[in-house]
Amino acid sequence: MTTNIFDVSPSRREQLERFIHALGGLKTIALSTHINADGDGCGSETAFARLLAQMGIAARIVNPTPWPALFDFLLGADITERSSKGSQALKGIDALVVLDINDVKRLGNLAESVRALTVPRLVIDHHVPSEDPAGSVIVADTTACATGELVFDFAKVAGLTITPEIGRSLYTAIVTDTGGFRFSNTTPRAHAVAAELLSAGVDQAEIYQKVYASAPAGRIRLMAEVLATLGVDEEHGITWLSMDAGALEKFDVKSEDLDGIVENARSIAGTRMALFFRDLGHGKVKVSFRTTGGVDANEFARQFGGGGHVRASGALVTGSMEDVREKVLAAARTFAATGR
């Protein structure tokens, strides 16, 4: 029997049907995603909010950190974004749907409020599952190129319409999480779904302009400073970049302007693991991991309480920049050589 590329696998369909059943009778739902929301998180939230509207369900977006200005174009008069109200915005809801998160701790300052909710908590995600998920009704599939792909399948299984606005959000989710269809999570189905979204009225040139060609001058100046910190360990195939605390303020840019910087280190020939150290101040360093070949970034990140994807993960590590960098690089050298 010939399989259509748009067919939803039985296991994914079963999860989605259970998820759709859980939405029955609900009137008001809060949507959330991880701290420092990216294109997949923002795209999935805005698409899902509009899909819920077709089901007669009102949705409000409640994120742990402010909505990134880069993705303002995905919002509209029909979507209320309430990140500034914090946990207060979770009051009066019938359920919470968390998108693009594999661990409740990635909800940052909302995590404890979410744990305390007595209403249903549901999850749609494509990361490696954690031991502390954000909900009990879960659609999770690591073979999906982005959470946006799972939201696309939700629409199909639920019999909903992908409007041009929903398509724009889903295309943004997929194009950003696949690195413009360059990363290893770019599957044939990712291209096929993108093609259907284009057929739904998505203007890909507009999205490219808004996401990749609207950088403030400060971002380029910041990138120049960060690239000057490049470290290379040719023997172990490790490259790294570092950013001091206060750099965002120095160049008048936002966290979303850091997206993709670590890829400059991964692009160096012979790199098996690329790292980006960002000093957050107050004894905290955020480390981003990107890998190639057989090196599992998620497994490595778990050594430091983090996680994510096989090729892209992260962790928040306590200590000074110098101490964290020394400790993580030492572990990376061992891991790159032995796989553990």
N, C-alpha and C positions, 0 to 999 in steps of 0.2 A: 504494500500500500504506500502510495506517495504521500510524504508529509509536507504540508504547507508551512512555509517559514513563519507564518503568523499564528500557527497552532500553539495554544497554551498547553504546556506539558501537564499530564494528569496530576502530578503532585502540586504544581503551582496553582492549577485550577481548583483543586480541592481546598487549598488554603484560602484562595480568593472567595470561593463560595461560602466558606465558613465566616470569613470576614464580612461579606455582604449581608449574611444572615444576622450578624451581630449589630449591624446598623439599623435593622428594622425597628420602626417606632420611635427612633431618636429625632429630636427637633433641633438641638443646639450642640455643636461639637467644637472643641478647641483643637487646633493643629499646632504642632511644635516640631522643631528640629534641633540639631546640635548647636552648641556655642559657635559663634562666628560662622553663620550659615553661608554655604557656598551655592553655586549654581544649581546643583542637584537638589539640595534642601529647599531653596527658594522656589525653583521651578516645580518641584513635586508638590509643595504646599499650595501654591497658587492654582495649579492645575486641579489638585484634589478639591480645593474649596469650590471651584466652579462646577466640578462634577457632582459634588454633594448638593449644590443648588438645584441641579436637575432632578435630584431625588427628594426635593422639598426640605432639605436639611440646611440650616444656617451654620456657617463656619466662621470662626475668628482665629487669626494667627497669633499665637502667644509664644514667642521665642525667648530664650534665656539671655540673648544679647541683641542689641539694636539691629534692625533690618539694614543690610548693606545697601548703600546708595547705588552701587553698581547695578542692582537688580530692581530698582524702583520701577522700571518700565514694565515689570510683570504684575505690578499692583494695579488697582483701578478703583473706581467708586463702588464697585460691587464687593470689594474685599476689605475687611477691617483688620488692620495690623495693630496689635496692642502690646508689643514687646515692652514698652516703657512702663506698663502697669504691673509687670511681674506676676506674681502668684495671685494677685487680686483678680486678674483677668480670667482665672480658672474657675471663679465662682459662678454658679448657676448653669453649669454645662451638664449635658447628659452623658458625655463620653469625651475621652481624649484620644486623638490619633497622633502618634509620633512617627515621623518620616525620616529615613536616612540615618537612623541611630541603632547601634547594636548593644548599647549599654546605657542604662538610666543615668549613670554619672556624667555622661556627655551632655546632659541637660543643665549642667552647671548649677546656678543658684535656684533653678526650678526643681532640681532632683528631689529634694525632701518633700516639697509640696505635692509633687506628682506621686511619690510613694504613699502619701497620706490620702490621696483621692479614694473615695468609695464608689465612684462611677466606673464603668468599664474603661480599660486602657488597651488600646490596640496599636499595632506596630506594622509598618511597611518598610522593609529594609533589604539591602543587598550586601551587607557586610558579614564577616564571619561571626556567628552567634557568640554572645558572652554569657557568663553565669549570672548576670544581673540585668536582664532585659527590662525595657521600659513598659512592657505590657504583657498580658497573658494570651491575647488573641493576635497571632503573629503571622504575617506573610513575609517570609524570608527566603531569599534565593541568591546565593553568591554567584550564580551563572548569569544573572542579569547585569547588563553593562552599567546600569544606574538604577537608582530607586525610581526615576522617571519611567523606565521601561516597565516596572511593575505597576505603576499608576496607569500607564497605557493599557496594560492587560486588565486591570481593574475595570476600566471603562468598557473594554470589549466584553468581558464576562458579565458585567452588569447591564449591558445593552444601552450604554449612554453614548452621547454624541460628542465627538472631539471637534469642538469649534475652533476657529482660527486662534482665539485667545488661549484656549487650552493647549492647542498645538504649539504655540509659541513658547509656553512654559515648559512643555515636555521636551521640545527640541533643545531649549536652553539647558535643561537638566542633562540630557544625553550628550550634547556637544561639549559641555564643560567637563563632565566626569570622564569622558574618553579622551580628553586633551585634544579636542578637534579631530576625533577619530584617529588618533595616533597611538594611544596606549594599548596594552595587550588585552584589555577588556573589550576592545572593539571587535564584536562578532559580526558574522553575516546578518544576524537578526537585527543588530544595532543599526546597520545601514538600511535594512528594509523598513524598520520602524521609522527611521528618519525620513525615508522616502515617502512613506504614507503621511507623515506630518507635513511635509512640503506640499503634498497633494491636497491637504486640508486647508491650505492657504498661508502657511508659514513663509515669511520672507527671510531666508537665511542670510542674505546680505545685510539686512537691518540688524539681525542678531549679532553677526560678526562685528559690525560697526559699534554696537552698544557694549558688547562684552570685551572685545579684543582691540578696538581702535578708538578708545575714549579715555586713555590713561592721562592722568594729570602729570605735569612736568615733574612734580616731586617724586612720582613713582620711578621715573627714569633715573633721577639723581640718587634715590635710595638704592636702586639696583646697582648703580655704579659703585656705590660704597660697599655694598654687600659682596659684589663680585671680587672686589679687591681683597677680601678675606679668604679667598679660595685656598683650600688645602687639598693636597693630592698624595695618596699613598699608593703608588703604582704596584708595589709588591702584593698588596691585599685587594687591590681594586676598589679602594674607598676614596670618595671625594666628599668635601664638606664646605659649607658656607656658614657664616655667623652674622648675627645682627645684635647690636648693643641695645640695652634698654633706652627708651627715649627716642629711638630713631624715627618712629612714626610721627611724633610731635615735631621733631627737628625738620622733617621734610613735608609736614602738613599733609599726611596721607592716612589712610585707614587700613585696618587689618586685611580687607579684601584685596588691597593693592599688593599684598605679598603672594597672592596666588600664582603658582607656577615658577616662582624664583628657584626652588630647589631643582627644577628640571634642567637648569643650566649646568648644575653639577653632574646630574645623571647623564647629560649629553656628551660628556668627555669619554673618549675612546678608552675601553678597558674597565670602565666603572661597573662594579657589581652591586655596590651599595652607595647611595648618595644621601647625605644628611644635611639638614638645615637647622641650626641652633638659634633660637630666638629668645633672648633674655627678656623676661617679662618684669624683672625687678622683684624685690621682696623675696629673693631666694628661690625663684621659680624659673625654670627654663623649659620652653616648649621645643620638642625635637620632632622634626618631620623625617620620615624614612622613605626612600624610594629605591627599589631594587630592580635588577635584571636577572635573566637566566634562572637558575634554580634557587636563588636566595629568597627566603620567605620573610618579607618585611613584617607581616603580622606576628609571626612567631617570635621574631627578634623584639618587636615592640612590647610584647607581653612580659619580657624580662624587666621592663620598667613601668609596668602597670598600664600600658597602653594597648593599642590594637588597631584594627582596620581591615585593609585588604592585603592580599598576598604580595602585591607590588607597591602598595602605598599605605603607610600606616603612620601613627604618631603617638607621642607620649608626653606627659607633663612630669618633669623630673625636678626634685628638690635639690637645691645647692647653688653655688655660684656658677657663673658661666664657665670659668676655667675648670672647676672641679667636675662639673657635669660633662663638659666636652672631653676631658681626659678619661673619665670613667666610661662614657658611651663609646668613644673611639676604641678603647682597649677591648671592650666587649665585642664591638663590631669586627675587629681584626680576628678575634677567636671565632666568631660566628661565621664570618665569610670563609674562613679556612676549613671549618669543621661542619658547618650547618647547624650548630647548636651552641 
